[in-house]
Amino acid sequence: MDRIKEVLVALRRVIRATDLHSKYLAKTTGLTAPQILLLQAIHERGQVTIGELAGEVSLSQATVTTILDRLEKRGLTYRERSAQDKRKVHAYLTAAAQKILADAPIPLQEHFAEQFAGLQDWEQTMIIAALQRIAHMMDAQNIDASPVLDVGTLDRRYGEA
């Protein structure tokens, strides 16, 4: 197999792994990876504002708000205005969300992050450089993307959620 095919096969495997894991998350939890990551961030941080959540999971505030709207409709989160500062709104988990998190599989990016952290610094740097070069070669360097490995569903009004 020539090198171009090897690269394309490796890229396809990454895309396919992401797709399969997204489907597995949806089947086992009924949630997308960004939804699970938001629930985990709320769980870990406790009382947290939408802006803090957005920064934590590297998504825009608009996307976080849209995801929280969906989670709230499912009875997994709720929001309350701060008693100290009425401009702030905090997100909280319900008991149902706590149960889902306890049983949820590890999101793909967490599994990747654990393995990536175990590499030598030079290996990490080479992987980053190679992936950035590939993104450039595919004219994808200017596409806005978060570090969430999920194919998710596209909502034309709000982007990925």
LINGIWO-V815024 format. One record per residue. RES is the residue in one small letter. PSI is psi in degrees with one decimal (NA if undefined). Layout:
[[RES & PSI] [RES & PSI]]
//
This chain:
[[m & 130.1] [d & 167.8] [r & -36.8] [i & -45.1] [k & -39.0] [e & -43.3] [v & -46.6] [l & -38.9] [v & -43.0] [a & -43.2] [l & -43.6] [r & -37.3] [r & -40.5] [v & -46.6] [i & -43.6] [r & -41.4] [a & -40.8] [t & -44.6] [d & -47.9] [l & -40.5] [h & -38.3] [s & -42.5] [k & -38.1] [y & -44.3] [l & -46.3] [a & -40.2] [k & -41.3] [t & -28.8] [t & -19.7] [g & 12.4] [l & 159.9] [t & 166.0] [a & -44.9] [p & -36.0] [q & -44.0] [i & -41.8] [l & -39.0] [l & -44.7] [l & -42.6] [q & -41.5] [a & -41.8] [i & -44.5] [h & -47.0] [e & -37.4] [r & -17.8] [g & -127.2] [q & 116.9] [v & 141.2] [t & 165.8] [i & -42.6] [g & -42.0] [e & -40.6] [l & -45.3] [a & -44.4] [g & -38.4] [e & -41.2] [v & 6.2] [s & 45.5] [l & 159.0] [s & 157.6] [q & -36.4] [a & -42.3] [t & -42.9] [v & -42.4] [t & -42.9] [t & -43.9] [i & -43.4] [l & -37.0] [d & -45.5] [r & -42.3] [l & -36.4] [e & -40.9] [k & -28.7] [r & 1.7] [g & 26.4] [l & -22.8] [t & 165.8] [y & 159.1] [r & 144.8] [e & 144.4] [r & 144.7] [s & 138.6] [a & -30.6] [q & -36.3] [d & 101.8] [k & -14.8] [r & -21.4] [k & 140.4] [v & 129.1] [h & 144.9] [a & 143.5] [y & 156.6] [l & 149.0] [t & 171.9] [a & -35.3] [a & -39.4] [a & -39.7] [q & -41.2] [k & -45.0] [i & -45.1] [l & -38.1] [a & -31.6] [d & -7.2] [a & 142.5] [p & 161.6] [i & 129.9] [p & 149.8] [l & -40.1] [q & -28.0] [e & -40.9] [h & -45.3] [f & -45.9] [a & -39.4] [e & -44.9] [q & -39.9] [f & -40.8] [a & -25.9] [g & -6.6] [l & 158.3] [q & 155.0] [d & -42.6] [w & -34.7] [e & -42.6] [q & -44.4] [t & -41.6] [m & -41.1] [i & -45.8] [i & -47.9] [a & -43.2] [a & -43.1] [l & -38.2] [q & -38.8] [r & -41.9] [i & -44.5] [a & -41.6] [h & -42.8] [m & -24.6] [m & 14.5] [d & 37.0] [a & 5.7] [q & -22.7] [n & 5.2] [i & 126.8] [d & 127.1] [a & 143.4] [s & 163.8] [p & 42.4] [v & 116.6] [l & 94.1] [d & 134.6] [v & -27.8] [g & -168.0] [t & 146.6] [l & 125.6] [d & 113.3] [r & -26.6] [r & -33.8] [y & -0.7] [g & -161.5] [e & 139.5] [a & NA]]
//
